[in-house]
Amino acid sequence: MAIAALVLGILAVLLCWTVVGGVLLGLIAVVLGAVAASRARRRVAAGRGMAIAGVVLGLLGLVLSVALVFIGFSLFNSSGGKTLTECIQNADGDQAKIDQCQQDFQRNLEDRN
């Protein structure tokens, strides 16, 4: 379990830019690491250091992933993304209106640059 927690913690940090990589693998690493550390403390299993490293790396991957998602949503909203989503919702499935919303959003982005 300790080795699995360590490997998943490393993967969580490396893949923190993806939601699945950072959040899911981070959570699994934290849970496995906590269980493995508990078992090592009771002297049922070895690898307490690897388990703790897995927990720390899992938490780091989780925090980085959540921060990147928050930054991404902030950038999307600040660039007019909220207006785009509202426009698409108001289009009621009309593809021509949706295309116009996308063109307006793209034009808005180009005007900012």
N, C-alpha and C positions, 0 to 999 in steps of 0.2 A: 504494500500500500504506500509506503514512504517513497519508493522509487516512482510509482505511478503519479503521486502528488507532485514530486519534483519535476518529472517530465511534463505533466500538464501545466504546471506553473510556468515553466520555461516557454512552452507553446503559447500560453496566455499572454505573456509579455511580448513575444515575437509577433503574435497575431492580434494585438490589442487594437489595431486599426479596423478590425472587423468586429461586428457585434458578437457573432458566434464565437470567434476566437477569444476575445477578451472576456466577455461576460460569462458565457457558458463554461468554457474551459477554466476560467478563473474560479468560478463557483465550485466546480467539481474538484479542482486542486485544493481549495480551502477545506472542503468537507473531508476529502481523503486524507489530507495532511493532518487535520485535527484528530481524526480517528486513529491514524497511525501514531501520532505523538502520544495520544492517550494510551494506546496499547504498549508503546515503548516505555512510558512512565510506569506502567504496572508490570514491566519486565516480561510481557507476553511476547513481544516482538522487538526487533532491533531497528535502528535507522531513525532515531529521534531527530538527529540533525538534518537529515534529508527531508523528514516530514515538516519540520519548522521552515526550512528553506522553501518547500513546496507551498506552504501557507503564505509566506511572505511574497513569493513571486506570483501566486494566484491573486492575492489582494492587490498587488501592484498592477497586474494585467487588468483586473476588474476596474480599478480606479482610473487607469489610463483610458480604457475603453469608454467608460461613462463620460469622462471629460471630453474625449474626442467627439462623442455623439452630441453632447451639449454644445460644443463649439460649432459643430456642423449645422445643428438646428439654428443656432444664433446667426451664423453666416447666411443660411438659406433665407431666414426671415428678414435680415437686414438688406438683402439684395432684392427684395420684392417677392419672395417665395410665398408669403402669406396671401398676397394679392393674386398670385397665380392659382393657388389652391382654391381661393374663393371664386375666382373667375371660372375655373373648371367645374366647380360644384354648381354654379349658376347656369352652366351650359346645358344641363339636363341631358347629357349624352349626345348632343348634336356635335358631330365630328367637325363641322366647319367652324363652329364657335370655339371648340377646344383648340383647333389649329390656330385660330386668331389669338386666343389667350397665350399660346406658346410663342407666337410671333411677337406679341406685345412684350412678353417677358424677356425674350432674347433682345429685342430692340432696347429695352430698358437697361439691360446689362451692358450692351455695347455703348450706350450713351454715358454710362458711369465711367467707362474706361477712356 
